[in-house]
Structure formats: C-alpha cells, structure tokens
C-alpha cells in the first residue's frame, strides 16, 4: 500500500502547499467572521473553492507515500478527487471573486471605467 521509495523533498514541498492552503482558509474564515459586511454573500463560494482545492492538494500530497497505483480503482478515484478538487475549486474561487468584486464596487461606491461589464 505504501511506496518503497519516497521523495522527501516532494513530500515536504507538497506538504507546504497543504499547510499554506490551510492557513489561507483560516485567514479567509477569520476575515469573514471579523468583517461580515465586507465579506458579502459570495464569500462562501471563495472559501468553498479554496476548501475544494485543499482536498485536491491533500490527495496530491498523499500520493507521494501511498501507492494508489497498486489498486486501479483506487488510483482512478484518487485522480478524479484530486482533479475535481483543483478544477472545481478554481472555478468556485473565480465565480466568488467575480461577484465579490462587483459587491465591493457597489459597497464602496466605485464605478467601473468599462461599461456593461
């Protein structure tokens, strides 16, 4: 089930991605709690997107020491979860920030120099 040879550099670097994402999520959740009027209604999309990306990063990190290829179904499941987490998370973050920027421009009374966007 576990790999015979592991790259400790890859484990360390991918572990840093996971830790960085955890700290980012904690910061976003803390900011939403402290400043709910600035977070807006779409902030949850951003947090959810980064949480999905965290799942993708966690599965990407786990394949450095777990041999998913030993079981074809498990390998396919790992790849699907990793990619759905990363791609779906990126999509949610994009949609969340797009609507959050519109919300913030209305909140701050700022108009866009480009019309109809």
Secondary structure, DSSP 8 states (H G I E B T S, - for coil): -B-SS--HHHHHHHHHHHHHHHHHHHHHHHHHHH-HHHH-TTHHHHHHHHHHHHHHHHHHHHTTTB-GGGSHHHHHHHHHHHHHHHHHHHHHHHHHHHHHHHHHHHHHT---SSS--
